[in-house]
């Protein structure tokens, strides 16, 4: 892919089109494209759209909304046939131009402001890990008489048609893909191209590598402020999907696309700074500060309701099961990958000390997920929630092999989306502080997700035929 100047001081006269990007309440990205000659008018008046067609937004009778561009987000669209400048947008009320309370990007911005208003810190930095599967072919059919999904992965020597079988002998054994070398790693070139586009866009990339599962990949980036993190996640997922499509491959962020194979999460590294000083660095367990411990306790106290935002799909809870390095218990520890919150052992310096929240996955709306995590952490700090008194650890053991007496004391992650949504119904006051989230937004979100879970539950599953037919 040709290297383009992505962001910074762009010369708008070089472009022919403007592409406006925004996210609905569920985290789906949308866009609208307009001629560049309309830029001044767009800056002044915004662009109207029908929000009733966007999941979680307004009803038909009051659906008119306006997109207002964020000037600081301008970048050169890498996948357009003609010169196109893209912007991320905020969603505003059409008549008053006030912030729309269900705009995910606006919620993230209000969470950042709330952190400052509480005089806790200047900013929180988030660093997501992008895990995703890449398959050669995926065929999905759902109707009254057909329910099936067929996945082909030549890297795993999984194919449907006999003539498409991998005949090189170079394929990965089950769960043997971690840091695999080419030619068994068939996606080095794909990840390289994705990484180049990410870096050209201006995001500081740490590394990319093959993950444990056949077809499973990971890209990790540096840590950025909350709203910027949301933008980064949305645009990187877009880059990964588009470049995979260019290679005639199919990329997915589904947490558990294949039975009995490793799941894919999106772990979030995070820490708070004030006057450029890392407030998570200290002398407590794992090198954390007391403030960091309160933050961790807030995440764990509200962990069950948080997962309604960080793990918002029915498929999310097929990943959060024992045996696959996925957290199922809400506790913290140093370098323990069975914990919900891990203190990375290698991050020892003052600037790098941080915590990693491990349950989230790539189906989350990143703006809502990050805002909710911050609000839970702030609640922990303000109320000085105790880790010890709540049996949050530290536990330096693999919880999958822990004594039942210990297991019974430690709170579990929800086992289903319905369970997470019920937890959010019961525990959402911490999200309403500073008008960051609203009751109406949370109710709308829960209602939409409950319908999604019900639709899934009503459908016969192919395995049920194997069991009961």
N, C-alpha and C positions, 0 to 999 in steps of 0.2 A: 504493500500500500504506500502511495506517495506521501511523503512527510509534508504536512501543512503547518503553517503558523496557526495555532489553535486559539490562543487567548491573549490578553494583554491589550496593548494599544492597536486595535484593529482599525483598518481604514474602511469605513462602511461603503465608500464609493466603489470599492472593488467587488461588492456583492450584488447579486441580482434578486435574492430572496431573503426573507426573514422567517425563521421557524421558531414558534413559541411552544415551549414544553411546560407541562404541569402534571401533577399527580392527583388522582381522586383519593377518596378516603381509604380505599382498600390497597392503595399503593400502585395501581396501574398507571403507567405513563400515557399521556395523550399529547397530541401536537396539532398545530394549525399553521399553515404556510401562507405568507402574504408577500406582495412585491416590496422591494426595498424602498421604493419611492414613498411608501406610506409610513416610514419610520417615525417622522416627527409627529404625525397624527396619532400613531400608536402610543408614543411616549406620553402624549397629552391626555388622550381619551381612553386608552386601553382598547381591548378587542372583546366584543361581546360573544358569549356562547351559551348554549342550552345545557345547564348543569344537571337537568333531570335525567339526561342520558348517561351520566357518570355515576357509578356505584357509590352510594352513601351520601350523595349530595341532595339538592332540593327536589321537591316534587314538581310535576309538570306545570301546575298552576302558578308556581313562583320560581321557575327555573332559570330566569335570565340572570347571568352573572358576567363579570368582566375580568379579563386577564390583564394585569399590569406587569410590565417587564422589570426584572432586576438588572439594572445596567451593569452591575459588577460581574455578571455571569456570562457575558458575551463570549462565544467561541465559534470557531470555524467548523461547521458541520462536516464530518469526514466522509459521510456516505451519500452525499447528494451529487447528482450528475452536473449540477450547475452551482456556481458560488453562492453559498448560503450561510448566513450568520444565525446562530441559535442563541436563545435566551431562556433561562428558567424564569417562571412567572409566579406571582402571588395572585390568589383569587380574591376578588372584592365584590361587595354588593353592588348591583348595577345602578341603583338609584342614589345611594349615599356615598359610595366609594369606600365604605368602611371595611375593615378586615372581615372576611367570612369565617365564622367560628369553626367550620369544618375543613378549612384549608389546611392540609397537613404541614405545608411549609410554614404557614403562619403560626401554627401550634408550636413547631420547633423554635421559631424565632421568639415566641413569648416565653418558652422555657428558658432560653438563654438569658432573656431580660430578667426573669424571676431569680435566676442564680445571682445576678449582679445586685438586684434589689434587696436580697437577703444579706448582702455584704459578706457572702461566703467566699466567693472567688470571682475573678474576671472572666474566666472561660473554662469550659470543659472540653477536653479533646477526646475524640473517639477514633479507634483504629479497627475497622472491620476486616475479617478474614473471609475471602470469597472462595467457597468450595462449590464445585458444580460438576455435573456429569456431562460428558459429550458422547453421543451415540451416532452410529452411522445412519440408522433409519428408525423412525418411530411411527407406528400406525395405530391410531386410536379410533375405536368405533363404539358409540353408545346409542342405543335405540331400544324400543320395546322388546325386541327379540335378539339383540346382539349387545354383549358387553365384553369388550376385549381391548387389550393393549399389547402390541408386539414390538419388542425392542431388539435391535440388532447392534452388536458391538463386536467388530472384527478384532479389536484389541483383546477382548475376552474370549474370542473364538465362539461367540454366540451369534448364530444366524438362523434365519427361518428357511430361506431357499438354499438348496444344496449347492448350487453353483456359486453362491456368495460366501462359502466357507473360507476362513483364513487358511491358506495353503502354504504359508511361509514357515510355519513352525515357530514363529516369533510371536507368542501371545502371553498374556499374564495369567498366572495361576490365581485362584480366588484369594482375595485379601493380601496379595503380594506386590501391590503396586507402589508402595511408599518409596518415593525418591527413585523410582525405576529408571534405568538407563535406556536410551534408544538402542536398538530398534523396537524393544518391547514397549517403551514409551513412544506411542505413535503421535503424541500431541505436542511435542517440543516446538515445532514450527508454528502451530496454531497459537500456543501460549505466548511465543515470542512476538508474533504480530499483534496479538491483543495487548501485550505489555507495552509495545512501542506506541500504540495509539493512546493508551492510558498516560504514558509519560509525555507524549507530544501535547496532550490536553493540558498538562501542567500538574498532574498528581504525582507525588513522590512515591515510587514503587519500591518495596523492600525486596521481594523475590517472587518467583513462580516455580512450581514443581508439580510432579505427579503425586497424587494422593493414594491412599491404601487400595481403594476399589479400582477394578479395571474400568477405564473410561473416566475416572475421577481425577479432577485437577484442583489446584489451589493457587490463588494469587493474593498476596498480602500487601497492603499499602500503609503508609505512615498515618499518623493520627492528625485529625483536623477538627475545627470547631463544629458544633452540632449541626447547624443548617448546611454548612459546607459538606459535612459527612453525608447528610441525606442526599444532596446533589451528587456527590461522588458515587454513592451506591447506585442511584438510579441510572447515571450515565455509564458506569462500568458494566452493569448488567446489560444495558443496551449495546455497548461495544462488544461484549462477549457473544450475545445473541447474533448480532449482525455479522461479525467476522466468522463465526461458526457457519452461518447460513451461506456466506461467500464460499467457504470450503465444502459446501454441500453436506454439512454435518448439523446435528441438532443438539443445542446446549439447554440444560435445564437446571433450575435451582430448587426443584422439588426435594424436600428433605429425605424422602425414601422412595425413589423411583423403582427400585428392584428389591424383591424379597430376599432376605438373608444376605444382603450385601451392605457394606458400610453406608451410613447415612451422610448427608451433607448439611452442615450447620453454617452459621455466620457468627462466630465468636466476636465479641466486642471488647477490645482493650480500652480502658478509660482512666483518666485522672484529671484533677482540677488544679488550675493554676491561679495565683494571685500575685500581681506585680512580677510576673515571669518566674515565680517560685512555685515548685511542685508541692502542693499541700498534702499529697499522699505519701511523701517521704518522711520516715520517722524511725523510732526505736522500738516499736511494738513488733508482734509476731510477723515474720516474713519481711521486716523492714518497712512496714506500714506505719503511718501516723495514727494518732487517736481519731482524728477527723476521718481518715480513710476507713477505719474500723466502723465508725458510725455509718458512713456511706454504704459499706458492705452490708451492715445489719439492715439498713433500709431496703436494699435490693432483695435480701433474703426474706425479710418480714413481708414484703409485698410481692414476693416471687410468684405466687400462684396466680394473682390477678395480672401481674406484668406479662405473663406468658400469653394472655389473650391478645396482646399487641406484638410480642416478639416471636410468637409461634402460632400464627393465626389461621392455620389450615388444618383440616382433618388429617392430612398426611403428616403434619408435624409430629403427631404423637405416635406414629409408627417408627419414628427415629428415636424418640426418648424412651428407649427400652434397654434393659441390661444386656451386656455382652458386646457392645459396639462403641465403647469409649464415649457414650453420650450420657450426660448427667440426668439422674432420675431422683436425686435427693438434694435438698436445698441446704448446703453447707459450704464452707470455704476451707481452703488449704493451700499449702505451698507446693506448687508444681504437681498437683494431683489432678489428673485428667478425668477422674470420676466425680470431681466436685463441681457444683454449679458455678462457684467463683474460685478461680485459680489465681494465685500470685505467681507470675512468671519468675522462675528461679534465676534466669539469666539477666533479668532487668534489675541490676543492683545499684546503678548510679542514681544520684538525686534527680536528674532530669528524666530518667527512664522508669522510675518506680511507678507501678500501676497495678490495676487488677483487670482480670479478664472474665467477663460474664459469658458462660459457655452455652446455655440453653438455646439462644436465638437461632433462627434459620432464615434463608433467603426469601421466604414467602412473606416476610414482614414488610409493612410500610415503614421504611427506615426513619422517616421524620417522626412518626408516632412512637416507634420503638425507642429511639434515642431520647425523645422528650419524656416518655414514661419512665425510662431508667433513671434519668436525671432527677425527676420529681420524687421517685422512691428514695434515691440517695439523699436528696435534700431533707426529706422527711426523717430519715435516719439521723442526719446531722443535727437537725433542729430539736429532735426529741431525745437525742443521745441514747438511741436504742442499743442495748447491750447484746453483743454476740454470745457471750457465755450464758447469760440468763435465758436465752432463747434456744439453746442447744444448736447453735449455728456453727460450732466448731471452735478451733480448727480440729479436723480429723485427718491425720496423715496415714490413712489406710484406704485400700480399695473398697469402696462401699458395697461392691457386689459380693465381697467375701466377708463382710462385717458380721459381728455377733448380733443376734436378733434383738438383744437388749439395747444396743446402740441404734440399730435401724428403727426401732419403734419410737425412739425419742426425736428422730430427725424428720422434719416435715418433707413430704414428697412433692415433686412436680405433679401437675395435673396429668391424668392418664388419657384425657380426651379434650377436644376443643370445647365440647359442652361443659366439661368440668372447669376449664379455664374461664369461660364466659360467665359461669355462675360465680366464680371467685371474683371476677371483675364487678359483677352486680353487688356483691357483698362488701367489696373493698375498693372504693374509688375516690374517697374524700381527699386523699393526698394529691390526686391529679387535678383537683378543682382549685387548689391554692393559686392565687395570683391570676385567676381567670385563664390559666394556660389551657386546660381542657374545659369543656362545658358539659353539663348534664345531658343536654340535648344531643351533643355530638356522640357521647358515650352510648346513650340509648340507641341512637341511629346505627352506630357501629355494631352493637350487640345484636340488634334486630336483624341486620343484614347477615351477620355471621351465623346466627341461629338458623336462618333459612338455608344457608349453605350446608350446615351440618345436617339438617333435616332432610334436604335433598339427597345427600350422600346416604343417610341411613335408610331411606326408602328403596334404594336400589339393590336388587339381588346381586351378590358377589359371585364370580365364577367359582371360588373355592367352596361356597355354600353348596353348589351343585355336586362337587366332589364329595362333600360330607353327607348330604341329605337327599340327593335326587333318587 
